[in-house]
Every structure is written in C-alpha cells, then in structure tokens.
Amino acid sequence: MPQIRFHDLRHTFVSLLIQQGENIKVVARKVRHASVVVTLDTYAHLYPEDTVEASRKLERRLFG
C-alpha cells in the first residue's frame, strides 16, 4: 500500500475543490493560504485556459 502524506491529502482536497468550480477565495480560506495569490501560484495549472470560451462569453455580454 502506498504511503500517503498529509500534503498529498491537502493537494487532493484543493484540486477537487477547483475541479468542481469552487470560488478561489473559498479554496484559499479553507486551506488557510495568506492570499489567493498563493493558491493561484500553486494550483493555476488546474484551471483550464479556455480563451475561446472566455471570448465567446465576453462577446455575448457585449453584443447580446
């Protein structure tokens, strides 16, 4: 059986929160990071870089 460290559990917890779309402020607060910047610096790779969808959302917002 593989050894699971506390850090592994913490990382999994944060990863799951991010994957389910939890607000970054909530995530940072739950793991007691000093700021959301710490959380984003550590877990930014988990956020999809879907710039096409972001552009479509902005376009719909601006032009209906």
C-alpha positions in Angstrom: 0.0 0.0 0.0 1.5 3.4 -1.0 2.3 5.8 1.8 0.0 8.9 1.7 1.3 12.0 3.3 -0.8 14.8 4.8 0.4 17.1 2.0 -0.9 14.6 -0.6 -4.4 14.8 1.0 -4.3 18.6 1.1 -3.3 18.8 -2.5 -6.1 16.4 -3.5 -8.6 18.4 -1.4 -7.7 21.6 -3.2 -7.6 20.0 -6.6 -11.1 18.6 -6.1 -12.5 21.9 -5.0 -11.0 23.7 -8.0 -12.3 21.0 -10.4 -15.8 21.3 -9.1 -15.6 25.1 -9.7 -15.3 26.4 -6.2 -14.5 30.1 -5.8 -10.8 30.6 -5.4 -11.4 32.8 -2.3 -13.2 29.9 -0.7 -10.4 27.5 -1.6 -7.7 29.8 -0.2 -9.6 30.3 3.0 -10.2 26.6 3.5 -6.5 25.8 3.3 -5.5 28.9 5.2 -3.4 30.4 2.5 -2.3 34.0 3.3 -3.9 35.2 0.0 -5.5 33.8 -3.2 -2.2 34.6 -4.9 -0.5 31.8 -3.1 -3.3 29.4 -4.1 -3.2 30.5 -7.7 0.6 30.3 -7.9 0.4 26.7 -6.6 -2.7 25.5 -8.5 -3.0 27.6 -11.6 -2.2 24.6 -13.8 -5.6 23.1 -12.8 -7.5 26.0 -14.3 -8.4 25.4 -18.0 -7.0 28.0 -20.4 -10.2 28.2 -22.5 -9.6 31.5 -24.0 -12.1 30.8 -26.9 -14.9 30.2 -24.4 -13.9 33.3 -22.5 -14.0 35.3 -25.7 -17.4 34.0 -26.6 -18.8 34.9 -23.1 -17.5 38.4 -23.5 -18.9 38.7 -27.0 -22.3 37.6 -25.8 -22.2 40.0 -22.9 -21.3 43.0 -25.1 -23.3 42.2 -28.2 -26.2 40.0 -27.0 
